């Protein structure tokens, strides 16, 4: 597949936000683990969501699963 070709069902960079599909990952965490995650997030003064997204991104960078361009595109905000 060429860089400018996209698989059917996936958005192009020009697809309006209203037409883009939301891709979401959800998982369950036992309450004891969640409390510990909350403590770390509080110490870092970030939300639990941002902490988890940051850890995912850092892990992907460490494992060389994303390159420098994808790193820029993978916003954690």
KOLMARBA-348355 format. One record per residue (C-alpha): chain; residue number from 1; x, y, z; residue in three letters. Coordinates in pm, 1 decimal, padded with zeros to 6 digits. Layout:
<pts>
+-------+-----+----------+----------+----------+-----+
: chain :   n :        x :        y :        z : res :
+-------+-----+----------+----------+----------+-----+
:     A : NUM :        X :        Y :        Z : Ala :
...
+-------+-----+----------+----------+----------+-----+
</pts>
This chain:
<pts>
+-------+-----+----------+----------+----------+-----+
: chain :   n :        x :        y :        z : res :
+-------+-----+----------+----------+----------+-----+
:     A :   1 :  00000.0 :  00000.0 :  00000.0 : Unk :
:     A :   2 :  00131.7 :  00343.0 : -00092.6 : Unk :
:     A :   3 :  00158.7 :  00617.8 :  00170.3 : Unk :
:     A :   4 : -00126.1 :  00812.3 :  00012.4 : Unk :
:     A :   5 : -00361.8 :  00513.1 : -00004.2 : Unk :
:     A :   6 : -00588.8 :  00421.0 :  00282.4 : Unk :
:     A :   7 : -00775.0 :  00102.7 :  00362.4 : Unk :
:     A :   8 : -01148.5 :  00113.9 :  00319.5 : Unk :
:     A :   9 : -01319.2 :  00223.9 :  00639.4 : Unk :
:     A :  10 : -01025.1 :  00431.1 :  00760.8 : Unk :
:     A :  11 : -01021.3 :  00808.1 :  00755.3 : Unk :
:     A :  12 : -00790.5 :  01011.3 :  00537.0 : Unk :
:     A :  13 : -00611.6 :  01310.1 :  00688.5 : Unk :
:     A :  14 : -00873.0 :  01531.3 :  00517.7 : Unk :
:     A :  15 : -01177.5 :  01349.6 :  00656.9 : Unk :
:     A :  16 : -01392.2 :  01594.1 :  00858.3 : Unk :
:     A :  17 : -01395.9 :  01526.9 :  01234.2 : Unk :
:     A :  18 : -01770.8 :  01467.4 :  01219.5 : Unk :
:     A :  19 : -01715.4 :  01177.4 :  00977.0 : Unk :
:     A :  20 : -01424.5 :  01015.5 :  01161.6 : Unk :
:     A :  21 : -01485.9 :  00704.1 :  01364.6 : Unk :
:     A :  22 : -01393.3 :  00713.6 :  01729.5 : Unk :
:     A :  23 : -01157.8 :  00433.4 :  01816.7 : Unk :
:     A :  24 : -01159.0 :  00365.5 :  02184.1 : Unk :
:     A :  25 : -00980.9 :  00126.0 :  02410.0 : Unk :
:     A :  26 : -01142.7 :  00031.9 :  02734.9 : Unk :
:     A :  27 : -01029.0 : -00202.5 :  03005.1 : Unk :
:     A :  28 : -01118.9 : -00291.2 :  03359.1 : Unk :
:     A :  29 : -00891.7 : -00234.6 :  03654.8 : Unk :
:     A :  30 : -00958.8 : -00373.8 :  03999.6 : Unk :
:     A :  31 : -01031.2 : -00099.3 :  04254.1 : Unk :
:     A :  32 : -00703.9 : -00151.2 :  04442.6 : Unk :
:     A :  33 : -00499.1 : -00099.7 :  04124.3 : Unk :
:     A :  34 : -00704.8 :  00203.3 :  04027.8 : Unk :
:     A :  35 : -00638.5 :  00366.2 :  04366.2 : Unk :
:     A :  36 : -00265.2 :  00316.0 :  04313.6 : Unk :
:     A :  37 : -00285.1 :  00459.9 :  03961.2 : Unk :
:     A :  38 : -00477.8 :  00758.2 :  04102.8 : Unk :
:     A :  39 : -00203.7 :  00816.1 :  04361.9 : Unk :
:     A :  40 :  00064.1 :  00829.2 :  04090.3 : Unk :
:     A :  41 : -00150.1 :  01060.0 :  03876.7 : Unk :
:     A :  42 : -00206.5 :  01289.9 :  04175.6 : Unk :
:     A :  43 :  00167.3 :  01302.6 :  04250.1 : Unk :
:     A :  44 :  00234.6 :  01392.3 :  03885.5 : Unk :
:     A :  45 : -00056.2 :  01638.4 :  03888.2 : Unk :
:     A :  46 : -00222.0 :  01480.2 :  03581.6 : Unk :
:     A :  47 : -00543.7 :  01291.2 :  03519.9 : Unk :
:     A :  48 : -00550.1 :  00913.2 :  03529.0 : Unk :
:     A :  49 : -00636.9 :  00915.9 :  03158.9 : Unk :
:     A :  50 : -00337.2 :  01130.4 :  03065.9 : Unk :
:     A :  51 : -00105.5 :  00919.6 :  03283.5 : Unk :
:     A :  52 : -00217.8 :  00600.5 :  03108.6 : Unk :
:     A :  53 : -00187.5 :  00755.9 :  02760.0 : Unk :
:     A :  54 :  00162.0 :  00879.4 :  02848.2 : Unk :
:     A :  55 :  00268.5 :  00534.0 :  02969.1 : Unk :
:     A :  56 :  00132.4 :  00373.8 :  02651.4 : Unk :
:     A :  57 :  00319.3 :  00622.8 :  02432.5 : Unk :
:     A :  58 :  00644.7 :  00582.6 :  02627.5 : Unk :
:     A :  59 :  00618.4 :  00204.5 :  02599.3 : Unk :
:     A :  60 :  00558.5 :  00222.8 :  02224.9 : Unk :
:     A :  61 :  00860.9 :  00451.8 :  02182.5 : Unk :
:     A :  62 :  01076.1 :  00220.6 :  02397.4 : Unk :
:     A :  63 :  00968.9 : -00080.3 :  02188.3 : Unk :
:     A :  64 :  01032.5 :  00110.8 :  01863.5 : Unk :
:     A :  65 :  00667.2 :  00060.5 :  01769.9 : Unk :
:     A :  66 :  00638.9 :  00423.9 :  01657.4 : Unk :
:     A :  67 :  00884.5 :  00637.1 :  01464.1 : Unk :
:     A :  68 :  00958.2 :  01007.1 :  01513.7 : Unk :
:     A :  69 :  00674.3 :  01122.2 :  01283.3 : Unk :
:     A :  70 :  00421.7 :  00894.9 :  01452.6 : Unk :
:     A :  71 :  00555.8 :  01019.4 :  01786.1 : Unk :
:     A :  72 :  00461.6 :  01374.5 :  01684.5 : Unk :
:     A :  73 :  00117.2 :  01256.9 :  01567.4 : Unk :
:     A :  74 :  00054.0 :  01062.6 :  01890.5 : Unk :
:     A :  75 : -00059.4 :  01348.3 :  02113.1 : Unk :
:     A :  76 : -00117.5 :  01282.9 :  02480.3 : Unk :
:     A :  77 : -00274.3 :  01620.8 :  02571.9 : Unk :
+-------+-----+----------+----------+----------+-----+
</pts>
